[in-house]
């Protein structure tokens, strides 16, 4: 009879088979009993068989109590009767256990290295974000001073913004945060994307209920610290930033201010620098004109001869474009001229920032209008009021357009 037995795997299951040597008549030479030696020993009532199996008997059929710290007798007998084949199998088992221990240790080490790598990558990414200043992580608290002299602190980058002036709206969209604008005034019409944004009245008649319902993080307002709009918004517990630029340079400062509070400082610097370079190009050309050659301008807001004076944004716009405002003596941002005063000033150029054709027609019917030098020379122009009256990101275009009206030989003809 041939018995097939496979070598044990680590788990003790056979993986292949091979025949054992046939048993000889004399038995397995490896299991022969040594001659001249006693095969049995007695010790009291205990008898141990040394031929490969161990049995323990205790008197009167009772099992002896066993100290759990000591090996059982049958275990001792089993160890003593183990042959060479059992020893080899035991060695393979111990080797398998050792392999598993090493594999577990290697797996734990690999997991630790992967976790350490992830932590390192995250740390490097965080350091990169903080170094570039692309967002307000790590410096979310920002304190600025607005155009009303108020100190404004923001705890984080605003995600919901309401604009209370067309110029403010244009700045926000020019900086790429138009998607965060949740409310604008009824006068906000540029860029075209604002058409679908909720309307909240205007700076003179704000819809506070609508503004509150939009839950803004920040409201960009106009006016002063004591203006009704600012006080009203603050009364509802809103965070308010006032923009009230009165010069071209202040417009550039406001653009960078909005960039700081919205986390778009890089875009704001680039936009301001582009505007500044275009404005300087105009200034460098008008610098060639002497005081006597500069165009004297009357800015006509309506048929009642209302105009702009010192302290207004348009007054500085005229100066940057190379002109001289004939209403500089008003002593205030806005005022009204009489026809006598206008005839005395007798401007070289009259600019009407109104697109309604009824206004020029009404002006033409005024007594004395036809005697003005600008009218007789055909230098009465209309211009887009949104372009020239908003202290926002389109001021470079406004200055270029106005300069072309005043000095067509230097900049090319413009207006109509």
Secondary structure, 3 states (H helix, E strand, C coil): CCCEECCECCCCCECCCEECCCCCCCCCHHHCCCCCCCCEEEECCEEEECCCCCCCCCHHHCCCCCCCCCCCHHHHHHHHHCCHHHHHHHHHHHHHHHHHHHHHHHHHHHHHHHHHHHHHHHHHHHHHHHHHCCCCCCCCCEEEECCCCCEEEECCCCCCEEECCHHHHHHHHHCCCHHHEEEECCCCCCCHHHHHCEECECCCCECHHHHHHCCCCEEEECCCCCCHHHHHHHHCCCCEEECCCCCHHHHHHHHHHHHHHCCCHHHHHHHHHHHHHHHHHHHHHHCCCCHHHCCEEEECCCCCCEEECCCCHHHHHHHHCCCEECCHHHCCCEEECCHHHHHHHCCCEEEECCCCHHHHHHHHCCCCHHHCHHHHCCCEEECCHHHHHCCCCCHHHHHHHHHHHHCHHHHCCCCC
